[in-house]
Amino acid sequence: MILDATVAGREVHVEVHGKDGRYAVVLAGRALDVDLRESPDGFASLLIDGRSYETAIERRGAGYAVGLPGGTLVVEWTEPSRPGAGGPAPHGGETAARVTAPMPGKMVRILVESGQAVQADQGLVVMEAMKMENELRSPRAGRVREVHVREGQAVETGALLVVVD
């Protein structure tokens, strides 16, 4: 999932990959290993890069208020964005979706090939990063124009992986 957020009045780009409480998060370009355990009463235990935090979480409009020992941090989600999105308009003025590496890693599996039709949220590639496998998905329905990686290839943050028209 790739989002933009406003945190304490500052715009921040956020990328989250993982599930079941274990996440690889890239926050403003910094990679973090996050373990999240929520309780039903609005509290959560976070383990971020080996450091433990206890928080209170309250849903507020388009975001959350996060209670921390030093005070409350307000996080508001804004329109989703994708790093590297853009490029020439292929057909009818619509811009191609460029799926890029959210962090450095190794390509484990390539799930699509050029010319293949894909649905929105369909898996495109599986990448190993920070000891976790992350499936990167198509941001929209379309056809795969280009696959720029191969299995076993190491990639850096922002590397172009797949283009979907």
C-alpha positions as CSV (number, residue, x, y, z in Angstrom):
1,M,0.0,0.0,0.0
2,I,1.4,3.4,-0.9
3,L,0.0,6.5,0.7
4,D,0.7,10.1,1.5
5,A,0.0,11.5,4.9
6,T,0.1,14.7,6.8
7,V,1.7,14.2,10.2
8,A,1.9,17.1,12.6
9,G,1.4,19.4,9.6
10,R,4.2,17.8,7.5
11,E,3.6,15.9,4.3
12,V,5.1,12.3,4.4
13,H,5.2,9.6,1.8
14,V,4.4,6.2,3.3
15,E,4.8,2.7,1.8
16,V,3.6,-0.4,3.7
17,H,4.1,-4.0,2.7
18,G,3.2,-7.1,4.7
19,K,0.3,-8.5,6.7
20,D,-0.8,-10.1,9.9
21,G,1.0,-7.5,12.1
22,R,4.4,-7.8,10.4
23,Y,5.2,-4.9,8.1
24,A,8.1,-3.5,6.1
25,V,7.4,0.3,6.1
26,V,9.2,3.0,4.2
27,L,8.5,6.4,5.9
28,A,9.8,9.4,4.0
29,G,12.5,7.2,2.4
30,R,13.6,5.4,5.7
31,A,13.0,1.6,5.8
32,L,11.5,0.3,9.1
33,D,10.7,-3.2,10.3
34,V,7.3,-2.9,12.2
35,D,5.5,-5.4,14.4
36,L,2.0,-4.2,15.4
37,R,-0.3,-5.8,17.9
38,E,-3.7,-4.1,18.4
39,S,-6.0,-4.6,21.3
40,P,-9.8,-4.2,21.0
41,D,-9.8,-1.3,23.4
42,G,-8.0,1.1,21.1
43,F,-4.4,0.5,22.3
44,A,-1.5,-1.0,20.3
45,S,1.9,-2.3,21.0
46,L,4.5,-1.4,18.3
47,L,7.9,-2.9,17.9
48,I,9.8,-0.6,15.4
49,D,13.3,-1.7,14.4
50,G,13.5,-3.6,17.8
51,R,12.3,-0.7,19.9
52,S,9.0,-1.1,21.8
53,Y,6.2,1.6,22.0
54,E,2.8,1.5,23.6
55,T,0.2,3.7,21.9
56,A,-3.5,4.7,22.0
57,I,-5.1,4.9,18.6
58,E,-8.3,6.8,17.9
59,R,-10.0,7.1,14.4
60,R,-10.5,10.8,13.5
61,G,-12.1,11.7,10.1
62,A,-9.6,10.8,7.4
63,G,-6.9,9.7,9.8
64,Y,-6.0,8.8,13.3
65,A,-4.9,10.4,16.6
66,V,-2.0,8.4,18.0
67,G,-1.4,8.9,21.7
68,L,2.3,8.6,22.6
69,P,4.1,9.3,25.9
70,G,5.2,12.8,24.7
71,G,1.7,13.8,23.4
72,T,-0.8,13.1,20.7
73,L,0.2,12.8,17.0
74,V,-2.5,13.5,14.4
75,V,-2.1,11.5,11.2
76,E,-4.3,12.4,8.2
77,W,-4.2,10.3,5.0
78,T,-4.3,12.2,1.7
79,E,-4.8,11.0,-1.9
80,P,-2.8,7.8,-2.6
81,S,0.3,8.3,-4.8
82,R,2.9,6.0,-6.4
83,P,6.5,6.9,-6.6
84,G,7.7,7.2,-10.2
85,A,4.1,7.4,-11.4
86,G,3.8,9.2,-14.7
87,G,5.4,8.9,-18.1
88,P,4.0,9.3,-21.5
89,A,0.2,8.9,-22.1
90,P,-0.2,5.7,-24.0
91,H,-3.8,5.8,-25.1
92,G,-6.7,8.3,-24.7
93,G,-4.6,10.5,-22.5
94,E,-4.4,8.0,-19.6
95,T,-1.0,7.8,-18.0
96,A,0.8,4.4,-17.6
97,A,1.1,3.1,-14.1
98,R,4.8,2.6,-13.2
99,V,5.3,0.1,-10.3
100,T,8.6,0.8,-8.6
101,A,10.6,-0.9,-5.8
102,P,9.6,0.6,-2.4
103,M,13.0,-0.3,-0.9
104,P,16.1,-2.2,-1.8
105,G,15.6,-6.0,-2.2
106,K,15.7,-9.0,-4.4
107,M,13.1,-10.2,-6.9
108,V,11.8,-13.6,-5.8
109,R,9.1,-14.2,-8.4
110,I,7.8,-12.5,-11.5
111,L,4.0,-13.2,-11.7
112,V,3.2,-11.5,-15.0
113,E,4.7,-11.1,-18.5
114,S,4.5,-8.4,-21.2
115,G,1.2,-8.3,-22.9
116,Q,-0.7,-10.0,-20.1
117,A,-4.0,-8.5,-19.0
118,V,-4.2,-7.7,-15.2
119,Q,-6.9,-6.7,-12.8
120,A,-6.5,-3.9,-10.2
121,D,-4.7,-5.2,-7.1
122,Q,-3.4,-8.3,-8.9
123,G,0.0,-9.4,-7.9
124,L,2.8,-8.5,-10.4
125,V,6.0,-9.4,-8.6
126,V,7.2,-10.8,-5.3
127,M,10.2,-9.0,-3.7
128,E,12.2,-10.0,-0.7
129,A,13.2,-7.0,1.5
130,M,14.1,-6.8,5.2
131,K,13.7,-10.6,5.5
132,M,10.1,-10.5,4.3
133,E,8.5,-11.4,1.0
134,N,6.2,-8.6,-0.3
135,E,3.9,-9.0,-3.3
136,L,3.7,-5.8,-5.3
137,R,0.3,-5.3,-6.9
138,S,-1.1,-3.6,-9.9
139,P,-2.5,-0.2,-9.1
140,R,-5.3,-0.6,-11.8
141,A,-6.7,-3.0,-14.4
142,G,-4.9,-2.9,-17.7
143,R,-2.3,-4.7,-19.7
144,V,1.4,-5.2,-18.8
145,R,3.4,-3.1,-21.2
146,E,6.9,-3.9,-19.8
147,V,8.5,-6.1,-17.1
148,H,11.9,-4.6,-16.2
149,V,13.2,-7.2,-13.8
150,R,14.0,-10.9,-13.6
151,E,13.9,-13.4,-10.8
152,G,17.0,-13.3,-8.6
153,Q,17.8,-9.7,-9.6
154,A,18.7,-7.2,-6.8
155,V,17.0,-3.8,-7.1
156,E,17.4,-0.5,-5.4
157,T,14.7,1.8,-4.0
158,G,12.7,3.4,-6.9
159,A,13.9,0.9,-9.5
160,L,11.2,0.5,-12.3
161,L,9.8,-3.0,-12.0
162,V,6.6,-3.2,-14.2
163,V,4.7,-0.7,-16.4
164,V,0.9,-1.3,-16.7
165,D,-1.2,0.5,-19.4
